[in-house]
Each structure stands twice: as C-alpha cells, then as structure tokens.
C-alpha cells in the first residue's frame, strides 16, 4: 500500500485515497514499464501519492490523466538515476521479474509490453522516447496528454513516437507466440536441462540464441552475454544439468508469460524467462540477483 490511507468520518476511504487506489495498478504498470524495476516503480508510486494527497481534487478534471502525468514525470526522474546505477552494475542488468496473474496473459498487448524481451528493447530507448512509446503504444494516450506528461509540444511528441516505434519494431520479437507454444518450448527446455541432454538442448535452441544472466555481483552468473546454440547448450548441460538432483523446476507466469522458477535446496534461486521465435528459444534471461526476486513471492496486479 502506498502512503497512509485516510478515511472519512464514516470509515470509507477519503476522495484522494479512493481516487488513487482506483488507478494504482495502472500507475504501477506505467512506472514499471518505464523503469523495468518493481522496487523503483513502488518508489515512484510513493512520490505520486505524496503529490496527489496535497492536490485540490475539485480542480482536477480527469483524475486518471492527472495521476498518469505525475507518475510519468516521477518515473522519468527515477529513470535517469537508474541509468547511472546501471553503469556500475556488476554483469548484465536484467529487468526485475514479476509473478503475474493469469489475466495479464489474457491481455496479449499488456503481456507483450511487460515481457522480458520487450523490456530489454525498451532499455535501448532514450528516457523520453521510452515514456512516449509506453504511453502511446501500450496505454493509448493521446498526443496532447503525453505532451503534458513529458513537457513537450504535441508535434514533438508525434515525432518522438514515430522514431521510438520504428526503433522498437526493428528489435522486438518477430512474431507473437501463443501460450501453448511457449509452454511446449519451456517443457522441452526444462527436460533437456534437467537431464543434461546436449542434443535435446541444441534441438530447442535457435542458432543465434543469447543467454543473459543477472547475479548483481551477489550470485554467480555469466559475466557477459553467451551467444550461439553450441555455447549456450554446453553451458546449460554442464551447469544445472550436473546439479539436477538438488534443484526443482516450477512453471510460473512471469511478466505475463510462462517461465521457470528454479529452486535450489528449497530456496528460490533463479527465474528463467525465455524469448521464443519460430518455435525455438532465441533468448534466455536468468535472473539470480536476490534483490530482484522479492516480487516472485506474490502476484503483482498490472492493468492498462
């Protein structure tokens, strides 16, 4: 819960709290898609609440638009701070995974926008481009609304949106993969890693597959991207495959898509998200940094 909820004399939430809670999941989703960090998104919501609690609500024409605007501005400030932190981050930086409810997967556009693969594409955008893309393409805000949120004029926002859209289109997954296809690839991948079957891994991996590991300098992880099916397959077969007896693999909905949660001796150790194209795994994202796994303990509610 962000902030301290207030109640009216009849024990109902006051107008400010009621308005904020009505849009909280949307605001968190906006902040998370801009930042790729649930912890930072929560901090942004705290800042948004503090500003919202002091607003004259009678002067606010559209509460949703106003709250999105404040959240976007706070996320942009936080995004620049986060960028500086990433410069000194140990090893590859990956977004913070979220355990998501089934309804997120049912909203194809929302699930695509919070997928690990898409969040990594968004990382390649400049802060304002990312904000404009997220607000326009994911939340379908008008250019006038976005202009107020990013302090640009509508004409400039249109240009930024066009540039960001082209940038993302050139880098996003080439096709939408159904949940059934994803689960099938996930099951084949899990069986191959559990048994250390090198050939089965080679059969499910795309020739140009990339593996990224995020240990944050706290947990052991690959220090740089591993490229190519042969290298990735040998690493996986020689790694988890050798300690399969002490690990358990649990399917879960992570960022709106089927993924694997790896437990080592009963403790959460790794979240494995996959990028799948043409029936083969083209991206493997292994998040091991314990600081990034706290939102895997309970479902996070997202909305558009």
C-alpha positions as YAML, in Angstrom:
chain: A
units: angstrom
residues:
- id: 1
  name: UNK
  ca: [0.00, 0.00, 0.00]
- id: 2
  name: UNK
  ca: [1.39, 3.37, -0.95]
- id: 3
  name: UNK
  ca: [1.10, 6.12, 1.61]
- id: 4
  name: UNK
  ca: [-1.17, 6.11, 4.63]
- id: 5
  name: UNK
  ca: [-4.81, 5.73, 3.56]
- id: 6
  name: UNK
  ca: [-7.17, 8.23, 5.08]
- id: 7
  name: UNK
  ca: [-10.78, 7.60, 5.92]
- id: 8
  name: UNK
  ca: [-13.78, 9.82, 6.11]
- id: 9
  name: UNK
  ca: [-15.94, 10.02, 9.24]
- id: 10
  name: UNK
  ca: [-18.00, 7.02, 8.06]
- id: 11
  name: UNK
  ca: [-14.82, 4.86, 7.72]
- id: 12
  name: UNK
  ca: [-14.85, 4.94, 3.92]
- id: 13
  name: UNK
  ca: [-11.60, 5.97, 2.18]
- id: 14
  name: UNK
  ca: [-11.42, 9.72, 1.56]
- id: 15
  name: UNK
  ca: [-11.64, 11.05, -2.01]
- id: 16
  name: UNK
  ca: [-7.87, 11.25, -2.53]
- id: 17
  name: UNK
  ca: [-7.26, 7.70, -1.35]
- id: 18
  name: UNK
  ca: [-10.22, 6.36, -3.30]
- id: 19
  name: UNK
  ca: [-9.08, 8.05, -6.50]
- id: 20
  name: UNK
  ca: [-5.50, 6.86, -6.09]
- id: 21
  name: UNK
  ca: [-6.46, 3.26, -5.35]
- id: 22
  name: UNK
  ca: [-8.79, 3.19, -8.35]
- id: 23
  name: UNK
  ca: [-5.80, 3.73, -10.64]
- id: 24
  name: UNK
  ca: [-2.97, 2.21, -8.60]
- id: 25
  name: UNK
  ca: [-2.43, -0.90, -10.76]
- id: 26
  name: UNK
  ca: [-2.36, 1.23, -13.90]
- id: 27
  name: UNK
  ca: [0.15, 3.65, -12.35]
- id: 28
  name: UNK
  ca: [2.40, 0.82, -11.20]
- id: 29
  name: UNK
  ca: [2.31, -0.68, -14.69]
- id: 30
  name: UNK
  ca: [3.26, 2.65, -16.28]
- id: 31
  name: UNK
  ca: [6.17, 3.11, -13.85]
- id: 32
  name: UNK
  ca: [7.35, -0.49, -14.19]
- id: 33
  name: UNK
  ca: [7.33, -0.41, -17.99]
- id: 34
  name: UNK
  ca: [9.36, 2.79, -17.91]
- id: 35
  name: UNK
  ca: [11.85, 1.51, -15.34]
- id: 36
  name: UNK
  ca: [12.00, -2.29, -15.55]
- id: 37
  name: UNK
  ca: [12.30, -2.28, -11.76]
- id: 38
  name: UNK
  ca: [9.42, -3.07, -9.43]
- id: 39
  name: UNK
  ca: [11.22, -1.58, -6.44]
- id: 40
  name: UNK
  ca: [11.76, 1.71, -8.25]
- id: 41
  name: UNK
  ca: [8.19, 1.64, -9.57]
- id: 42
  name: UNK
  ca: [6.94, 1.37, -5.97]
- id: 43
  name: UNK
  ca: [9.10, 4.36, -5.02]
- id: 44
  name: UNK
  ca: [7.60, 6.32, -7.93]
- id: 45
  name: UNK
  ca: [4.09, 5.48, -6.69]
- id: 46
  name: UNK
  ca: [5.05, 6.72, -3.23]
- id: 47
  name: UNK
  ca: [6.16, 10.05, -4.73]
- id: 48
  name: UNK
  ca: [2.99, 10.20, -6.81]
- id: 49
  name: UNK
  ca: [0.83, 9.60, -3.74]
- id: 50
  name: UNK
  ca: [2.57, 12.31, -1.75]
- id: 51
  name: UNK
  ca: [1.87, 14.82, -4.52]
- id: 52
  name: UNK
  ca: [-1.67, 13.57, -5.06]
- id: 53
  name: UNK
  ca: [-2.55, 13.79, -1.36]
- id: 54
  name: UNK
  ca: [-1.98, 17.55, -1.42]
- id: 55
  name: UNK
  ca: [-3.96, 18.31, -4.58]
- id: 56
  name: UNK
  ca: [-7.24, 20.24, -4.66]
- id: 57
  name: UNK
  ca: [-9.35, 17.48, -6.21]
- id: 58
  name: UNK
  ca: [-12.07, 19.92, -7.25]
- id: 59
  name: UNK
  ca: [-9.56, 21.45, -9.65]
- id: 60
  name: UNK
  ca: [-8.70, 18.09, -11.26]
- id: 61
  name: UNK
  ca: [-10.78, 17.47, -14.36]
- id: 62
  name: UNK
  ca: [-9.52, 13.94, -15.15]
- id: 63
  name: UNK
  ca: [-8.01, 12.05, -12.22]
- id: 64
  name: UNK
  ca: [-6.60, 9.23, -14.35]
- id: 65
  name: UNK
  ca: [-4.82, 11.62, -16.72]
- id: 66
  name: UNK
  ca: [-3.51, 13.71, -13.84]
- id: 67
  name: UNK
  ca: [-2.13, 10.69, -11.96]
- id: 68
  name: UNK
  ca: [-0.54, 9.23, -15.10]
- id: 69
  name: UNK
  ca: [1.10, 12.58, -15.77]
- id: 70
  name: UNK
  ca: [2.58, 12.79, -12.26]
- id: 71
  name: UNK
  ca: [3.70, 9.15, -12.37]
- id: 72
  name: UNK
  ca: [5.37, 9.64, -15.75]
- id: 73
  name: UNK
  ca: [7.28, 12.70, -14.57]
- id: 74
  name: UNK
  ca: [8.46, 10.93, -11.43]
- id: 75
  name: UNK
  ca: [9.44, 7.85, -13.45]
- id: 76
  name: UNK
  ca: [11.50, 9.99, -15.82]
- id: 77
  name: UNK
  ca: [13.40, 11.45, -12.86]
- id: 78
  name: UNK
  ca: [13.95, 7.97, -11.45]
- id: 79
  name: UNK
  ca: [14.92, 6.57, -14.87]
- id: 80
  name: UNK
  ca: [17.86, 8.94, -15.12]
- id: 81
  name: UNK
  ca: [19.03, 7.91, -11.62]
- id: 82
  name: UNK
  ca: [18.59, 4.25, -12.53]
- id: 83
  name: UNK
  ca: [20.67, 4.72, -15.67]
- id: 84
  name: UNK
  ca: [23.58, 5.94, -13.55]
- id: 85
  name: UNK
  ca: [23.24, 2.93, -11.24]
- id: 86
  name: UNK
  ca: [23.36, 0.56, -14.21]
- id: 87
  name: UNK
  ca: [26.70, 1.98, -15.27]
- id: 88
  name: UNK
  ca: [28.33, 0.49, -12.16]
- id: 89
  name: UNK
  ca: [26.21, -2.69, -12.10]
- id: 90
  name: UNK
  ca: [28.19, -5.94, -11.98]
- id: 91
  name: UNK
  ca: [27.50, -8.00, -15.11]
- id: 92
  name: UNK
  ca: [24.43, -7.76, -17.36]
- id: 93
  name: UNK
  ca: [21.43, -5.88, -15.98]
- id: 94
  name: UNK
  ca: [18.03, -7.55, -16.45]
- id: 95
  name: UNK
  ca: [14.57, -6.24, -15.53]
- id: 96
  name: UNK
  ca: [13.04, -7.32, -12.25]
- id: 97
  name: UNK
  ca: [10.71, -10.29, -12.83]
- id: 98
  name: UNK
  ca: [7.11, -10.19, -11.64]
- id: 99
  name: UNK
  ca: [4.88, -13.10, -10.72]
- id: 100
  name: UNK
  ca: [1.74, -12.14, -12.64]
- id: 101
  name: UNK
  ca: [-1.88, -13.22, -12.51]
- id: 102
  name: UNK
  ca: [-3.44, -15.23, -15.40]
- id: 103
  name: UNK
  ca: [-5.47, -12.20, -16.56]
- id: 104
  name: UNK
  ca: [-2.25, -10.45, -17.61]
- id: 105
  name: UNK
  ca: [-1.52, -13.25, -20.09]
- id: 106
  name: UNK
  ca: [-5.07, -12.91, -21.45]
- id: 107
  name: UNK
  ca: [-4.37, -9.28, -22.43]
- id: 108
  name: UNK
  ca: [-1.97, -10.01, -25.30]
- id: 109
  name: UNK
  ca: [-0.87, -6.39, -25.72]
- id: 110
  name: UNK
  ca: [-0.19, -5.96, -22.00]
- id: 111
  name: UNK
  ca: [1.67, -9.28, -21.74]
- id: 112
  name: UNK
  ca: [3.81, -8.35, -24.75]
- id: 113
  name: UNK
  ca: [4.63, -4.95, -23.28]
- id: 114
  name: UNK
  ca: [5.90, -6.35, -19.97]
- id: 115
  name: UNK
  ca: [7.71, -9.38, -21.39]
- id: 116
  name: UNK
  ca: [11.39, -9.62, -20.54]
- id: 117
  name: UNK
  ca: [12.28, -9.37, -24.23]
- id: 118
  name: UNK
  ca: [10.25, -6.18, -24.73]
- id: 119
  name: UNK
  ca: [11.54, -4.54, -21.56]
- id: 120
  name: UNK
  ca: [15.09, -5.12, -22.83]
- id: 121
  name: UNK
  ca: [14.15, -3.49, -26.12]
- id: 122
  name: UNK
  ca: [12.74, -0.52, -24.20]
- id: 123
  name: UNK
  ca: [16.09, -0.26, -22.40]
- id: 124
  name: UNK
  ca: [17.62, 0.82, -25.73]
- id: 125
  name: UNK
  ca: [15.40, 3.91, -25.94]
- id: 126
  name: UNK
  ca: [16.27, 7.32, -24.53]
- id: 127
  name: UNK
  ca: [14.19, 8.19, -21.41]
- id: 128
  name: UNK
  ca: [11.71, 10.50, -23.16]
- id: 129
  name: UNK
  ca: [11.38, 8.10, -26.10]
- id: 130
  name: UNK
  ca: [10.59, 5.29, -23.69]
- id: 131
  name: UNK
  ca: [7.95, 7.34, -21.90]
- id: 132
  name: UNK
  ca: [6.30, 8.40, -25.14]
- id: 133
  name: UNK
  ca: [6.34, 4.87, -26.56]
- id: 134
  name: UNK
  ca: [4.88, 3.33, -23.41]
- id: 135
  name: UNK
  ca: [2.14, 5.94, -23.02]
- id: 136
  name: UNK
  ca: [1.17, 5.88, -26.70]
- id: 137
  name: UNK
  ca: [1.62, 2.25, -27.78]
- id: 138
  name: UNK
  ca: [0.71, 0.46, -24.56]
- id: 139
  name: UNK
  ca: [-1.77, 2.80, -22.85]
- id: 140
  name: UNK
  ca: [-3.11, 4.54, -25.96]
- id: 141
  name: UNK
  ca: [-2.89, 8.06, -24.54]
- id: 142
  name: UNK
  ca: [-3.47, 10.97, -26.87]
- id: 143
  name: UNK
  ca: [-0.55, 13.09, -28.04]
- id: 144
  name: UNK
  ca: [-1.83, 16.10, -26.09]
- id: 145
  name: UNK
  ca: [-1.90, 14.10, -22.84]
- id: 146
  name: UNK
  ca: [1.57, 12.69, -23.47]
- id: 147
  name: UNK
  ca: [2.90, 16.16, -24.28]
- id: 148
  name: UNK
  ca: [1.81, 17.38, -20.84]
- id: 149
  name: UNK
  ca: [3.41, 14.37, -19.17]
- id: 150
  name: UNK
  ca: [6.83, 14.77, -20.84]
- id: 151
  name: UNK
  ca: [6.84, 18.57, -21.14]
- id: 152
  name: UNK
  ca: [6.97, 18.63, -24.94]
- id: 153
  name: UNK
  ca: [4.59, 20.04, -27.52]
- id: 154
  name: UNK
  ca: [2.27, 17.59, -29.34]
- id: 155
  name: UNK
  ca: [4.14, 17.94, -32.66]
- id: 156
  name: UNK
  ca: [7.41, 16.97, -30.99]
- id: 157
  name: UNK
  ca: [5.70, 14.05, -29.25]
- id: 158
  name: UNK
  ca: [4.43, 12.76, -32.62]
- id: 159
  name: UNK
  ca: [7.97, 12.81, -33.99]
- id: 160
  name: UNK
  ca: [9.35, 11.09, -30.90]
- id: 161
  name: UNK
  ca: [6.61, 8.45, -31.06]
- id: 162
  name: UNK
  ca: [7.36, 7.75, -34.73]
- id: 163
  name: UNK
  ca: [11.08, 7.41, -34.04]
- id: 164
  name: UNK
  ca: [10.56, 5.18, -30.99]
- id: 165
  name: UNK
  ca: [8.04, 2.99, -32.83]
- id: 166
  name: UNK
  ca: [10.49, 2.36, -35.66]
- id: 167
  name: UNK
  ca: [13.31, 1.66, -33.20]
- id: 168
  name: UNK
  ca: [11.24, -0.89, -31.27]
- id: 169
  name: UNK
  ca: [9.83, -2.53, -34.42]
- id: 170
  name: UNK
  ca: [13.36, -3.28, -35.63]
- id: 171
  name: UNK
  ca: [14.28, -5.02, -32.37]
- id: 172
  name: UNK
  ca: [11.17, -6.64, -30.93]
- id: 173
  name: UNK
  ca: [10.39, -10.37, -31.37]
- id: 174
  name: UNK
  ca: [9.35, -11.07, -34.94]
- id: 175
  name: UNK
  ca: [6.10, -12.80, -34.08]
- id: 176
  name: UNK
  ca: [3.57, -13.23, -31.32]
- id: 177
  name: UNK
  ca: [3.92, -16.69, -29.78]
- id: 178
  name: UNK
  ca: [0.92, -18.39, -28.21]
- id: 179
  name: UNK
  ca: [0.99, -19.51, -24.60]
- id: 180
  name: UNK
  ca: [0.70, -23.13, -25.78]
- id: 181
  name: UNK
  ca: [3.80, -22.82, -27.99]
- id: 182
  name: UNK
  ca: [5.67, -21.15, -25.15]
- id: 183
  name: UNK
  ca: [4.76, -23.87, -22.67]
- id: 184
  name: UNK
  ca: [5.78, -26.57, -25.15]
- id: 185
  name: UNK
  ca: [9.19, -24.98, -25.69]
- id: 186
  name: UNK
  ca: [9.52, -24.41, -21.95]
- id: 187
  name: UNK
  ca: [8.78, -28.07, -21.16]
- id: 188
  name: UNK
  ca: [11.29, -29.28, -23.76]
- id: 189
  name: UNK
  ca: [13.90, -26.88, -22.40]
- id: 190
  name: UNK
  ca: [13.31, -27.96, -18.81]
- id: 191
  name: UNK
  ca: [13.61, -31.67, -19.63]
- id: 192
  name: UNK
  ca: [16.81, -31.10, -21.58]
- id: 193
  name: UNK
  ca: [18.46, -29.05, -18.81]
- id: 194
  name: UNK
  ca: [17.33, -31.37, -16.03]
- id: 195
  name: UNK
  ca: [18.85, -34.38, -17.82]
- id: 196
  name: UNK
  ca: [21.86, -32.51, -19.18]
- id: 197
  name: UNK
  ca: [20.89, -33.75, -22.68]
- id: 198
  name: UNK
  ca: [23.08, -31.70, -25.01]
- id: 199
  name: UNK
  ca: [21.36, -32.77, -28.22]
- id: 200
  name: UNK
  ca: [17.89, -32.01, -26.87]
- id: 201
  name: UNK
  ca: [19.11, -28.54, -25.92]
- id: 202
  name: UNK
  ca: [20.54, -28.00, -29.40]
- id: 203
  name: UNK
  ca: [17.19, -29.10, -30.87]
- id: 204
  name: UNK
  ca: [15.23, -26.44, -28.95]
- id: 205
  name: UNK
  ca: [17.71, -23.54, -29.15]
- id: 206
  name: UNK
  ca: [17.81, -21.10, -32.08]
- id: 207
  name: UNK
  ca: [21.23, -20.94, -33.81]
- id: 208
  name: UNK
  ca: [21.68, -17.32, -32.68]
- id: 209
  name: UNK
  ca: [20.31, -17.77, -29.14]
- id: 210
  name: UNK
  ca: [21.65, -15.42, -26.47]
- id: 211
  name: UNK
  ca: [21.83, -16.16, -22.75]
- id: 212
  name: UNK
  ca: [21.98, -13.33, -20.23]
- id: 213
  name: UNK
  ca: [22.48, -13.81, -16.52]
- id: 214
  name: UNK
  ca: [21.91, -11.24, -13.78]
- id: 215
  name: UNK
  ca: [23.53, -12.01, -10.44]
- id: 216
  name: UNK
  ca: [24.16, -8.39, -9.50]
- id: 217
  name: UNK
  ca: [27.57, -9.30, -8.14]
- id: 218
  name: UNK
  ca: [25.80, -11.23, -5.35]
- id: 219
  name: UNK
  ca: [25.11, -14.56, -7.07]
- id: 220
  name: UNK
  ca: [27.30, -16.25, -9.65]
- id: 221
  name: UNK
  ca: [26.10, -15.55, -13.19]
- id: 222
  name: UNK
  ca: [27.60, -15.32, -16.65]
- id: 223
  name: UNK
  ca: [29.58, -12.04, -16.70]
- id: 224
  name: UNK
  ca: [28.70, -11.28, -20.31]
- id: 225
  name: UNK
  ca: [26.16, -12.50, -22.90]
- id: 226
  name: UNK
  ca: [26.70, -16.04, -24.21]
- id: 227
  name: UNK
  ca: [25.93, -16.25, -27.93]
- id: 228
  name: UNK
  ca: [25.18, -19.25, -30.14]
- id: 229
  name: UNK
  ca: [23.38, -22.55, -29.62]
- id: 230
  name: UNK
  ca: [26.52, -24.65, -29.12]
- id: 231
  name: UNK
  ca: [28.00, -22.42, -26.39]
- id: 232
  name: UNK
  ca: [24.68, -21.94, -24.61]
- id: 233
  name: UNK
  ca: [23.78, -25.65, -24.76]
- id: 234
  name: UNK
  ca: [27.15, -26.73, -23.39]
- id: 235
  name: UNK
  ca: [26.96, -24.18, -20.58]
- id: 236
  name: UNK
  ca: [23.47, -25.31, -19.56]
- id: 237
  name: UNK
  ca: [24.20, -29.02, -19.89]
- id: 238
  name: UNK
  ca: [27.35, -28.64, -17.82]
- id: 239
  name: UNK
  ca: [25.79, -26.33, -15.25]
- id: 240
  name: UNK
  ca: [22.31, -27.03, -13.96]
- id: 241
  name: UNK
  ca: [22.38, -30.44, -15.61]
- id: 242
  name: UNK
  ca: [25.11, -31.55, -13.22]
- id: 243
  name: UNK
  ca: [23.23, -30.46, -10.10]
- id: 244
  name: UNK
  ca: [19.78, -31.55, -11.24]
- id: 245
  name: UNK
  ca: [19.36, -33.71, -8.15]
- id: 246
  name: UNK
  ca: [19.42, -30.68, -5.84]
- id: 247
  name: UNK
  ca: [17.19, -28.44, -7.93]
- id: 248
  name: UNK
  ca: [13.49, -28.26, -8.64]
- id: 249
  name: UNK
  ca: [11.84, -26.55, -11.59]
- id: 250
  name: UNK
  ca: [8.41, -24.97, -11.28]
- id: 251
  name: UNK
  ca: [6.44, -23.39, -14.12]
- id: 252
  name: UNK
  ca: [5.06, -19.93, -13.34]
- id: 253
  name: UNK
  ca: [3.53, -16.91, -15.04]
- id: 254
  name: UNK
  ca: [6.29, -14.31, -15.10]
- id: 255
  name: UNK
  ca: [5.68, -10.93, -16.74]
- id: 256
  name: UNK
  ca: [2.61, -12.33, -18.45]
- id: 257
  name: UNK
  ca: [4.36, -15.35, -19.97]
- id: 258
  name: UNK
  ca: [5.14, -18.95, -18.97]
- id: 259
  name: UNK
  ca: [8.56, -19.16, -17.33]
- id: 260
  name: UNK
  ca: [10.52, -21.38, -14.98]
- id: 261
  name: UNK
  ca: [11.32, -20.80, -11.33]
- id: 262
  name: UNK
  ca: [14.37, -22.73, -10.18]
- id: 263
  name: UNK
  ca: [14.67, -23.68, -6.51]
- id: 264
  name: UNK
  ca: [17.96, -24.86, -5.03]
- id: 265
  name: UNK
  ca: [17.64, -26.85, -1.81]
- id: 266
  name: UNK
  ca: [14.12, -25.49, -1.40]
- id: 267
  name: UNK
  ca: [15.09, -21.83, -1.79]
- id: 268
  name: UNK
  ca: [14.24, -19.58, -4.73]
- id: 269
  name: UNK
  ca: [17.44, -19.39, -6.77]
- id: 270
  name: UNK
  ca: [16.71, -18.29, -10.34]
- id: 271
  name: UNK
  ca: [13.89, -17.06, -12.55]
- id: 272
  name: UNK
  ca: [14.26, -18.15, -16.15]
- id: 273
  name: UNK
  ca: [12.32, -16.20, -18.77]
- id: 274
  name: UNK
  ca: [12.52, -17.16, -22.43]
- id: 275
  name: UNK
  ca: [12.17, -15.44, -25.77]
- id: 276
  name: UNK
  ca: [10.73, -17.77, -28.40]
- id: 277
  name: UNK
  ca: [10.71, -17.24, -32.16]
- id: 278
  name: UNK
  ca: [9.75, -19.74, -34.88]
- id: 279
  name: UNK
  ca: [9.29, -22.43, -32.25]
- id: 280
  name: UNK
  ca: [12.85, -22.12, -30.97]
- id: 281
  name: UNK
  ca: [14.30, -20.38, -27.93]
- id: 282
  name: UNK
  ca: [16.17, -17.28, -29.08]
- id: 283
  name: UNK
  ca: [16.71, -15.63, -25.69]
- id: 284
  name: UNK
  ca: [17.27, -16.95, -22.17]
- id: 285
  name: UNK
  ca: [17.16, -14.49, -19.27]
- id: 286
  name: UNK
  ca: [18.35, -15.87, -15.93]
- id: 287
  name: UNK
  ca: [17.69, -13.51, -13.02]
- id: 288
  name: UNK
  ca: [19.56, -14.59, -9.87]
- id: 289
  name: UNK
  ca: [20.14, -11.32, -8.01]
- id: 290
  name: UNK
  ca: [18.21, -11.89, -4.72]
- id: 291
  name: UNK
  ca: [17.27, -8.20, -4.56]
- id: 292
  name: UNK
  ca: [15.29, -8.65, -7.77]
- id: 293
  name: UNK
  ca: [13.32, -11.72, -6.70]
- id: 294
  name: UNK
  ca: [11.11, -10.25, -3.96]
- id: 295
  name: UNK
  ca: [8.14, -9.77, -6.32]
- id: 296
  name: UNK
  ca: [8.15, -13.52, -7.05]
- id: 297
  name: UNK
  ca: [6.60, -14.21, -3.63]
- id: 298
  name: UNK
  ca: [3.15, -12.88, -4.55]
- id: 299
  name: UNK
  ca: [1.24, -11.96, -7.68]
- id: 300
  name: UNK
  ca: [1.63, -8.38, -8.92]
- id: 301
  name: UNK
  ca: [-1.52, -6.82, -10.35]
- id: 302
  name: UNK
  ca: [-1.00, -5.00, -13.66]
- id: 303
  name: UNK
  ca: [-3.51, -3.16, -15.81]
- id: 304
  name: UNK
  ca: [-3.88, -0.85, -18.79]
...
